[in-house]
């Protein structure tokens, strides 16, 4: 009988085919109008990068000479993750990761990044490289509210401050395309970015920050030098940011497109 064999093959192949089709459907390509709609809504510009799987990048100006960028990356369980970054004009002097729901520590990445047992948003975990610096930042009561704003909404949420880089990562809804997720979430992300940028801009400058361009700590362990701009980082910090911390460097994770390759 051939039908048991056919049924077995179908059971094994149909879920895989459906998963591949869903992944292709959610691919953040340049034809998704959500990125362009978001750019108009936030007063930014949409840039299309080369490569079939490259997400468009929405760029916009933020207060205090900071620059904002929004793109889509692969999320959890096939969901699109919308990532908004702000490149700050000066270092925050700290790496701070706030995640909701509470997540396991990223101890293998940035040196000295440890769990924080002080204030934390409800249901969230906090990791930090410099507890004393965090206490200084928290003296401005606005930071707690700004971090809460960076975690608002459904799905997984993360706020990361790494030296001169501020990143918000929010998951789209199940079955939602990257463009639709960007259009739905992007304006709220920009509002949260603006609030956090304003708080960090008013914070006291860090005392004698270290040479790492991401976490502002010493480079005794795991040093790495960016091949694009030459700035020094920890290798783990580079992995945490998925690229360089210098907004002008082509090695940043969300670098806008350069000249088209031959």
Secondary structure as UniProt FT lines:
FT   HELIX           3..26
FT   TURN            30..31
FT   HELIX           33..42
FT   STRAND          45..47
FT   TURN            52..53
FT   STRAND          57..62
FT   HELIX           63..65
FT   STRAND          66..74
FT   HELIX           76..78
FT   STRAND          80..87
FT   STRAND          95..100
FT   TURN            107..108
FT   TURN            111..112
FT   STRAND          114..115
FT   TURN            122..123
FT   STRAND          124..128
FT   HELIX           131..138
FT   HELIX           142..149
FT   TURN            150..151
FT   STRAND          157..162
FT   TURN            163..164
FT   STRAND          165..171
FT   TURN            174..175
FT   HELIX           178..202
FT   TURN            213..215
FT   STRAND          223..225
FT   TURN            227..229
FT   STRAND          232..234
FT   HELIX           235..241
FT   TURN            247..248
FT   TURN            250..251
FT   TURN            253..254
//
